[in-house]
Amino acid sequence: MDEKSIYFDHAATTPVAPEVKEEMDPYFDKYFGNPSSLYSLAMDSSRAVTRAREKVADFLGADNEREIIFTSGGTESDNLAVKGTAMALKDKGKHIITSEIEHHAVLHTCQYLEDNLDFEVTYLPVDDEGFVDPQDLKKAIRPDTVLITIMMANNEIGTIQPIAKLGQIAHSNDIIFHTDAVQSVAKVPVDVDDLNVDLLSLSAHKFNGPKGIGALYVRQGTKLLPQMQGGAQEKKRRAGTENVPGIVGLRAALELNEKKERQEDIQRIIYLRDKIINKIEDNIDASILNGPRGDKRLPGNVNFCFRYIEGESMLLNLDMKGIAASSGSACTSGSLEPSHVLLALGRSHEVAHGSLRVSLNHSNTEKEVDYFLEELPKIVDKLRDMSPLYEG
């Protein structure tokens, strides 16, 4: 196996697919017009944006393309959904419900509303596999609850929440429901009506599209205040000249992932995921799987804690063997704090520090997985031999 050749961190970001890059390329120089202008060059850009908006709407099962807002990515989509809805409905109430294991784009936005605009936020606990209990959601609802935001699938441990049931609870109480589906789109079925959602966030770079482009689905009739002031783009919901090459790339990435062979390949990814899980449990003692098994877990997600070692040391040793993996969310990789997700599962600080996330994609092979499974036990053994706490 060639060194520096194995990428197992697709939950952090993915490479732009060649087909996507090819579709984007003309919009950097040939069709560079501002889609808000009226001359022919601008119309080429405008038509490309409209075509992409229609594709996103169709992919999500939206009623029409007017329900799609293009953003700079998942973080902006989450901010716009949470802040925009909360601020639009603050006269009705100032209570929000979310979970303890949301991405920081949601958690920090909720905390901002608490600290600066006097909102109250209920953070629902999760069980030891990362699931929100629908009964907990029902109990948390108050007369002044205006928004519920629960992520569809967790970026660290791969838990797929019962979003349709949670959304049904929200709607039966006349409450707006948002889901962060950044990790779900193109990996599991996503239909806004089946999921009972009013707002849904996605980001292209998680499924072989470009960075810097995402979208927010907003069900028609949902009140939303824009969070960027300026021009009238995106029907006055998101100011700023449209990122036309990125928008084209988002459309192309969705079309690529709709192809039959890509969908069929998900079963191969699930096989590789389960092979890693089973081999680690069989061959490395004191290892703890984080998150559920089977179809309630994202196809390419593996997350373990290994007692008596530090995740950072594990990552550095894997990197020396040519394997790129992660200890959790890429957004917190520079932090010395243990994962808030793992702490919410009940892991101790010491155990949570020894975490490893492997996230697979269509490009990964069984040969790569076998090499990883050969090297990982050696690395764990070496690091444990250096630990004064381990008595193997």
C-alpha positions as CSV (number, residue, x, y, z in Angstrom):
1,M,0.0,0.0,0.0
2,D,1.4,3.4,-1.0
3,E,2.1,5.7,1.8
4,K,0.1,8.9,2.1
5,S,-2.6,7.5,-0.1
6,I,-5.6,6.5,2.1
7,Y,-8.2,9.1,2.9
8,F,-10.7,8.0,5.6
9,D,-12.1,11.4,6.6
10,H,-14.9,12.0,4.2
11,A,-17.2,13.3,7.0
12,A,-14.9,16.3,7.2
13,T,-14.8,17.0,3.5
14,T,-14.6,15.1,0.2
15,P,-12.6,15.7,-3.0
16,V,-14.4,17.4,-5.9
17,A,-15.4,14.7,-8.4
18,P,-13.9,15.2,-11.9
19,E,-17.3,15.3,-13.4
20,V,-18.3,18.1,-11.1
21,K,-15.1,20.1,-11.7
22,E,-15.7,19.8,-15.5
23,E,-19.2,21.2,-15.2
24,M,-18.1,24.1,-13.0
25,D,-15.1,25.1,-15.1
26,P,-16.9,27.2,-17.8
27,Y,-18.6,29.4,-15.2
28,F,-15.2,30.7,-13.9
29,D,-14.4,32.5,-17.2
30,K,-16.6,31.7,-20.1
31,Y,-20.0,32.2,-18.4
32,F,-18.9,34.6,-15.7
33,G,-21.7,37.1,-15.8
34,N,-23.6,38.3,-12.7
35,P,-26.9,36.5,-12.8
36,S,-28.7,39.6,-11.5
37,S,-27.8,41.6,-14.7
38,L,-29.9,41.7,-17.8
39,Y,-27.6,41.1,-20.8
40,S,-27.1,37.8,-22.5
41,L,-23.9,36.8,-20.6
42,A,-25.7,37.3,-17.3
43,M,-28.7,35.2,-18.6
44,D,-26.4,32.2,-19.1
45,S,-25.4,32.4,-15.4
46,S,-29.0,33.0,-14.4
47,R,-30.2,30.0,-16.3
48,A,-27.5,27.9,-14.6
49,V,-28.6,29.0,-11.2
50,T,-32.3,28.3,-12.0
51,R,-31.4,24.8,-13.3
52,A,-29.5,24.1,-10.1
53,R,-32.3,25.4,-7.9
54,E,-34.7,23.1,-9.6
55,K,-32.4,20.1,-9.2
56,V,-32.0,20.7,-5.4
57,A,-35.7,21.1,-5.0
58,D,-36.3,17.9,-7.0
59,F,-33.7,16.0,-5.0
60,L,-35.2,16.9,-1.7
61,G,-38.8,16.4,-2.8
62,A,-39.7,20.1,-2.4
63,D,-42.8,21.5,-3.9
64,N,-41.0,24.1,-6.1
65,E,-37.6,25.7,-6.6
66,R,-38.6,28.9,-4.7
67,E,-38.2,26.9,-1.5
68,I,-34.4,26.6,-2.0
69,I,-32.0,29.3,-0.8
70,F,-28.3,29.0,-1.8
71,T,-25.8,29.7,1.0
72,S,-22.1,29.4,1.6
73,G,-22.5,26.0,3.2
74,G,-23.9,24.1,6.1
75,T,-22.9,26.6,8.8
76,E,-24.6,29.5,7.1
77,S,-27.7,27.4,6.4
78,D,-27.9,26.4,10.0
79,N,-27.5,30.0,11.2
80,L,-30.1,31.3,8.8
81,A,-32.5,28.6,9.7
82,V,-32.2,28.9,13.5
83,K,-31.6,32.7,13.8
84,G,-33.9,33.6,10.9
85,T,-36.9,31.6,12.3
86,A,-36.3,32.5,15.9
87,M,-36.1,36.2,15.2
88,A,-39.1,36.1,12.8
89,L,-41.3,34.4,15.5
90,K,-39.9,36.1,18.7
91,D,-43.2,37.9,19.3
92,K,-44.9,34.5,19.4
93,G,-42.4,33.0,21.8
94,K,-38.7,32.7,22.7
95,H,-38.2,29.1,23.4
96,I,-36.1,26.7,21.2
97,I,-35.6,22.9,21.6
98,T,-32.5,21.2,20.3
99,S,-30.3,18.3,21.3
100,E,-27.0,18.0,23.2
101,I,-25.2,16.5,20.2
102,E,-25.9,19.0,17.5
103,H,-23.1,20.4,15.3
104,H,-21.6,23.6,16.7
105,A,-23.2,25.5,13.9
106,V,-26.5,24.9,15.7
107,L,-25.3,24.8,19.3
108,H,-23.4,28.0,19.1
109,T,-26.2,29.7,17.3
110,C,-28.6,28.7,20.0
111,Q,-26.2,29.9,22.6
112,Y,-25.9,33.2,20.8
113,L,-29.7,33.6,20.9
114,E,-29.6,32.8,24.7
115,D,-26.8,35.2,25.4
116,N,-27.9,38.2,23.3
117,L,-31.6,38.0,22.5
118,D,-33.0,36.5,25.7
119,F,-34.1,33.2,24.2
120,E,-34.4,30.1,26.3
121,V,-33.1,26.8,24.9
122,T,-33.8,23.3,26.0
123,Y,-31.0,20.9,25.1
124,L,-32.4,17.3,25.0
125,P,-30.3,14.5,26.2
126,V,-29.6,11.4,24.1
127,D,-29.3,7.7,25.0
128,D,-26.0,5.8,24.9
129,E,-26.3,5.4,21.1
130,G,-27.0,9.0,20.5
131,F,-30.8,8.9,20.0
132,V,-33.2,11.6,21.0
133,D,-36.3,10.1,22.8
134,P,-39.5,11.4,21.1
135,Q,-41.1,11.4,24.6
136,D,-38.4,13.8,25.9
137,L,-39.3,16.1,23.0
138,K,-43.0,16.0,23.8
139,K,-42.3,16.8,27.4
140,A,-40.0,19.8,26.5
141,I,-42.6,21.6,24.4
142,R,-44.0,24.7,25.9
143,P,-46.6,27.3,24.8
144,D,-43.8,29.6,23.8
145,T,-41.8,27.1,21.8
146,V,-41.3,28.4,18.3
147,L,-38.5,26.2,16.8
148,I,-37.3,22.6,17.2
149,T,-33.9,21.8,15.5
150,I,-32.6,18.3,15.6
151,M,-29.9,17.0,13.2
152,M,-30.8,14.2,10.9
153,A,-27.5,12.3,11.3
154,N,-24.6,13.0,13.7
155,N,-21.3,14.0,12.1
156,E,-19.2,12.2,14.7
157,I,-21.0,8.9,15.6
158,G,-23.3,8.5,12.6
159,T,-26.6,8.1,14.5
160,I,-29.6,8.7,12.2
161,Q,-32.4,10.3,14.3
162,P,-36.1,9.4,13.9
163,I,-36.6,12.7,12.2
164,A,-40.0,11.9,10.7
165,K,-41.4,11.1,14.1
166,L,-39.8,14.2,15.7
167,G,-41.1,16.4,12.9
168,Q,-44.6,14.9,13.4
169,I,-44.5,15.9,17.1
170,A,-43.4,19.4,16.1
171,H,-46.1,19.9,13.6
172,S,-48.8,18.5,15.8
173,N,-47.9,21.3,18.2
174,D,-47.7,23.9,15.4
175,I,-44.0,24.4,15.8
176,I,-41.4,25.0,13.0
177,F,-39.0,22.0,12.6
178,H,-35.5,22.3,11.2
179,T,-33.0,19.5,10.6
180,D,-29.3,19.8,9.8
181,A,-28.9,17.2,7.0
182,V,-25.4,18.1,6.1
183,Q,-24.1,14.5,6.7
184,S,-27.2,12.8,5.3
185,V,-27.7,14.2,1.8
186,A,-26.5,11.7,-0.9
187,K,-25.9,9.0,1.8
188,V,-29.4,8.1,3.0
189,P,-32.9,9.0,1.5
190,V,-33.8,12.7,2.2
191,D,-37.4,13.8,1.3
192,V,-38.7,16.9,3.1
193,D,-42.3,15.7,3.2
194,D,-41.5,12.2,4.4
195,L,-39.3,13.8,7.1
196,N,-41.9,16.3,8.2
197,V,-39.4,19.2,8.1
198,D,-39.9,22.9,7.4
199,L,-36.2,23.7,7.0
200,L,-33.3,21.6,6.0
201,S,-29.6,22.4,5.7
202,L,-27.1,20.8,3.3
203,S,-23.5,21.4,2.1
204,A,-22.0,20.3,-1.3
205,H,-18.5,19.5,-0.1
206,K,-19.8,16.5,1.9
207,F,-20.8,14.6,-1.3
208,N,-18.0,15.4,-3.8
209,G,-19.1,18.9,-4.6
210,P,-17.1,22.1,-4.0
211,K,-16.5,23.9,-0.7
212,G,-18.2,27.2,-0.1
213,I,-21.7,26.3,-1.4
214,G,-24.7,24.9,0.4
215,A,-28.5,25.3,0.5
216,L,-31.3,25.8,2.9
217,Y,-34.7,24.3,2.1
218,V,-37.5,26.6,3.5
219,R,-41.0,25.2,3.2
220,Q,-43.4,27.7,1.6
221,G,-45.1,29.9,4.2
222,T,-42.3,29.5,6.8
223,K,-41.4,32.8,8.3
224,L,-37.7,33.6,8.1
225,L,-35.8,36.9,8.6
226,P,-32.6,37.2,6.4
227,Q,-29.4,37.3,8.3
228,M,-27.3,39.2,5.7
229,Q,-28.3,42.6,4.5
230,G,-27.5,44.0,1.0
231,G,-29.0,43.1,-2.4
232,A,-32.2,41.4,-3.3
233,Q,-30.7,38.0,-4.2
234,E,-32.4,34.8,-3.3
235,K,-35.7,36.5,-3.3
236,K,-34.4,38.9,-0.6
237,R,-33.6,36.1,1.8
238,R,-29.8,36.0,1.4
239,A,-28.0,39.0,0.0
240,G,-24.8,38.7,-2.1
241,T,-23.8,37.9,-5.6
242,E,-24.5,34.2,-6.3
243,N,-21.5,31.8,-6.3
244,V,-22.4,30.5,-9.8
245,P,-19.6,28.0,-10.2
246,G,-20.3,26.6,-6.8
247,I,-24.0,26.4,-7.5
248,V,-23.3,24.6,-10.7
249,G,-21.0,22.2,-8.8
250,L,-23.7,21.5,-6.2
251,R,-26.1,20.5,-8.9
252,A,-23.6,18.4,-10.7
253,A,-22.7,16.6,-7.4
254,L,-26.3,15.8,-6.7
255,E,-26.8,14.4,-10.2
256,L,-23.6,12.3,-9.8
257,N,-24.9,10.8,-6.6
258,E,-28.3,10.0,-8.2
259,K,-26.7,7.7,-10.7
260,K,-27.6,4.0,-10.3
261,E,-24.0,2.8,-9.7
262,R,-23.4,5.4,-7.0
263,Q,-26.6,4.3,-5.2
264,E,-25.7,0.6,-5.5
265,D,-22.2,1.3,-4.2
266,I,-23.7,2.4,-0.8
267,Q,-24.1,-1.3,0.0
268,R,-20.4,-1.9,-0.5
269,I,-19.6,1.1,1.8
270,I,-21.9,-0.5,4.5
271,Y,-20.0,-3.8,4.1
272,L,-16.7,-2.0,4.6
273,R,-18.0,-0.1,7.6
274,D,-19.3,-3.3,9.3
275,K,-16.0,-5.1,8.5
276,I,-14.1,-2.4,10.3
277,I,-16.4,-2.4,13.3
278,N,-16.3,-6.2,13.6
279,K,-12.6,-6.5,13.2
280,I,-11.8,-3.8,15.7
281,E,-14.1,-5.4,18.3
282,D,-12.6,-8.8,17.6
283,N,-8.9,-7.7,17.6
284,I,-8.5,-4.7,19.9
285,D,-9.5,-5.1,23.6
286,A,-10.9,-2.2,25.6
287,S,-12.5,-0.7,22.5
288,I,-15.9,0.9,22.6
289,L,-18.1,1.5,19.6
290,N,-19.8,4.9,19.7
291,G,-23.2,5.0,18.0
292,P,-25.6,2.4,16.8
293,R,-25.3,-0.5,14.4
294,G,-27.0,-1.4,11.2
295,D,-29.3,0.8,9.2
296,K,-29.6,3.4,12.0
297,R,-26.0,4.4,11.4
298,L,-24.7,6.4,8.4
299,P,-23.3,4.0,5.7
300,G,-19.6,5.1,6.0
301,N,-19.3,6.1,9.6
302,V,-17.1,4.2,12.2
303,N,-16.4,5.8,15.6
304,F,-14.5,4.0,18.5
305,C,-13.0,5.0,21.8
306,F,-9.9,3.1,22.8
307,R,-9.1,3.1,26.5
308,Y,-5.7,4.2,27.8
309,I,-4.6,6.1,24.8
310,E,-4.9,9.6,23.3
311,G,-6.8,10.1,20.0
312,E,-4.3,12.7,18.8
313,S,-1.3,10.3,19.2
314,M,-3.4,7.6,17.3
315,L,-4.0,10.0,14.4
316,L,-0.4,11.1,14.2
317,N,0.7,7.4,14.0
318,L,-1.9,6.6,11.4
319,D,-0.7,9.6,9.4
320,M,2.8,8.2,9.4
321,K,1.4,5.1,7.9
322,G,-0.4,7.1,5.2
323,I,-3.9,7.0,6.7
324,A,-5.9,10.2,7.2
325,A,-8.6,9.8,9.8
326,S,-10.1,12.0,12.5
327,S,-10.9,12.0,16.3
328,G,-14.3,13.7,15.7
329,S,-15.7,16.8,14.0
330,A,-13.2,18.7,11.8
331,C,-14.6,21.9,13.3
332,T,-13.2,21.0,16.7
333,S,-10.0,19.2,15.8
334,G,-7.9,22.0,17.1
335,S,-9.6,21.9,20.5
336,L,-8.2,20.1,23.6
337,E,-11.7,19.5,24.9
338,P,-13.2,16.1,24.5
339,S,-16.1,15.6,22.1
340,H,-19.4,17.0,23.5
341,V,-21.1,14.2,21.5
342,L,-19.2,11.5,23.3
343,L,-19.7,13.1,26.7
344,A,-23.4,13.2,26.0
345,L,-23.3,9.4,25.4
346,G,-22.0,9.0,28.9
347,R,-18.3,8.5,28.0
348,S,-15.8,9.9,30.6
349,H,-13.4,12.6,29.7
350,E,-10.5,10.1,29.7
351,V,-12.3,7.6,27.5
352,A,-13.6,10.4,25.1
353,H,-10.1,11.6,24.5
354,G,-9.2,8.2,23.0
355,S,-11.6,8.5,20.1
356,L,-11.2,7.7,16.4
357,R,-13.6,8.4,13.5
358,V,-13.2,6.7,10.2
359,S,-15.6,7.9,7.4
360,L,-15.7,6.1,4.1
361,N,-16.8,7.2,0.6
362,H,-17.3,5.6,-2.8
363,S,-13.6,6.0,-3.5
364,N,-12.4,3.7,-0.7
365,T,-11.5,0.1,-1.4
366,E,-11.4,-3.1,0.6
367,K,-7.6,-3.2,0.1
368,E,-7.4,0.1,2.0
369,V,-9.6,-1.1,4.8
370,D,-7.5,-4.3,5.1
371,Y,-4.3,-2.2,5.4
372,F,-5.9,0.0,8.0
373,L,-7.1,-3.0,10.0
374,E,-3.5,-4.4,9.9
375,E,-1.9,-1.2,11.1
376,L,-4.4,0.0,13.7
377,P,-3.9,-2.8,16.3
378,K,-0.1,-2.3,16.1
379,I,-0.5,1.4,16.8
380,V,-2.9,0.9,19.7
381,D,-0.6,-1.7,21.2
382,K,2.4,0.6,20.9
383,L,0.6,3.6,22.5
384,R,-0.8,1.4,25.3
385,D,2.7,0.1,26.0
386,M,3.7,3.7,26.7
387,S,0.7,4.3,29.0
388,P,1.2,3.9,32.8
389,L,-2.6,3.1,33.1
390,Y,-2.7,0.1,30.8
391,E,-2.2,-3.3,32.3
392,G,-2.6,-5.6,29.2
